[in-house]
Every structure is written in C-alpha cells, then in structure tokens.
Amino acid sequence: MALYELRTYTLYVGKMAEATRLYQEIGFPAMIAGGQDKKLVGYFQGDTGTINQLVHLWKFDDDADRRAHWAALGANRDFAEGFAVKFRPLVMTQEVKLLQAAPWGPHP
C-alpha cells in the first residue's frame, strides 16, 4: 500500500518570494538532476487560510522507499549545500504528516 507524505513549511512573513526563487533556481533543478523528483506528486502555495506556506505531497511505495528517498536527497550536495542552507532560515515551522490512502475514492 502506498504511503503519502504531506510536508508543510510555514515561512516567515515576507519570505515567500525568496523561497520561490530558491526553489526555482536551485532546489528543484537539483532534485531533478539527482532524480529525487520522481516521487513528487506536487508543490503548492497557500493562498487562503494559513498563508505563507509551501506544501508538497510525495508518494512512496512504503516507509523504506520514503527513507531511501530522503537519504538520497540529503546526500545530493547541490540540494543540501546549495539550496537547503539558504532555504532553512526562511522557515518558521515544518510539519510532516504520513498518510495512507483510504480504501475508497481516487488516489494520486
């Protein structure tokens, strides 16, 4: 059964433009180059309710697949040293939820 991971980063007010630039110019290209974009369902930006949030949803085969993915991303020097060190100071909070698909309805 697939395992989904919902990650929500709440940024400091006024930091969304910088975070978006970092993801577009460094973070996401590093993921693509390292092959760590394959499990990504999508990235989203909050527009109502709690704003200043970047939300991303990942789909993994199981927990071992999930752990292998994050280990590989952490070993990706372009991502870890080029992107993450610049992105982390923009983040106020990080929330990670692990989800299993319900036995009915569509699933990504």
C-alpha positions in Angstrom: 0.0 0.0 0.0 1.4 3.4 -1.0 2.4 5.9 1.7 1.9 9.6 1.2 3.9 12.3 2.9 2.4 15.8 3.2 5.1 18.4 4.1 4.1 21.9 5.1 6.6 24.7 5.5 5.4 27.9 7.1 7.7 30.7 6.1 8.4 34.0 7.9 6.2 36.8 6.6 7.8 38.4 3.5 10.0 35.4 2.7 7.8 33.7 0.1 9.3 35.5 -2.9 12.9 34.5 -1.8 11.8 30.9 -1.1 10.1 30.6 -4.5 13.2 32.0 -6.2 15.5 29.5 -4.4 13.2 26.5 -5.3 13.0 27.6 -8.9 16.7 28.4 -9.4 18.5 25.9 -7.1 16.3 23.4 -5.2 14.0 21.9 -7.8 16.7 21.7 -10.5 19.0 19.9 -8.0 16.2 17.4 -7.3 15.6 16.8 -11.0 19.4 16.4 -11.6 19.7 13.9 -8.7 16.5 12.0 -9.7 14.7 12.9 -6.4 11.7 14.5 -8.2 10.3 11.1 -9.2 8.1 10.6 -6.1 6.8 14.1 -6.0 3.0 14.5 -6.5 3.1 18.3 -6.4 4.1 21.5 -4.8 1.5 24.1 -3.7 1.4 27.5 -2.2 -1.2 28.5 0.4 -3.4 31.4 -0.8 -6.2 31.5 1.9 -6.5 30.3 5.5 -3.0 30.0 6.9 -0.8 31.8 4.3 2.9 32.0 3.8 3.0 28.2 3.4 4.7 25.9 0.9 3.0 22.5 0.8 4.3 19.4 -1.0 2.9 15.9 -1.4 5.0 12.9 -2.0 4.0 9.3 -2.9 6.2 6.4 -1.7 5.9 2.6 -2.1 6.4 2.1 1.6 8.4 3.5 4.6 11.7 2.0 3.3 11.2 3.8 0.0 10.4 7.0 1.8 13.5 6.8 4.0 15.7 5.9 1.0 14.4 9.0 -0.9 15.2 11.4 2.0 18.6 9.9 2.5 19.4 10.3 -1.2 18.1 13.9 -1.2 20.3 14.6 1.9 23.3 13.2 0.0 22.6 15.4 -3.0 25.2 18.1 -2.4 23.6 20.6 -4.8 20.4 20.3 -2.9 21.8 20.1 0.7 24.6 22.6 0.4 23.3 24.8 -2.5 19.6 25.0 -1.6 18.8 23.8 1.9 21.3 26.0 3.8 19.7 29.1 2.1 16.1 27.9 2.5 16.2 26.8 6.2 16.5 30.4 7.6 13.2 31.3 5.8 11.2 28.6 7.6 9.4 29.3 10.8 7.8 25.8 11.2 7.8 22.5 9.4 5.1 19.9 9.7 5.3 16.4 8.2 2.2 14.1 8.0 2.3 10.5 6.9 -0.9 9.4 5.2 -2.3 6.1 3.9 -4.9 6.1 1.1 -8.5 5.4 2.2 -9.9 2.2 0.7 -12.3 4.2 -1.5 -12.1 7.1 -3.9 -9.4 8.2 -6.3 -5.7 8.4 -5.2 -2.9 10.3 -6.9 
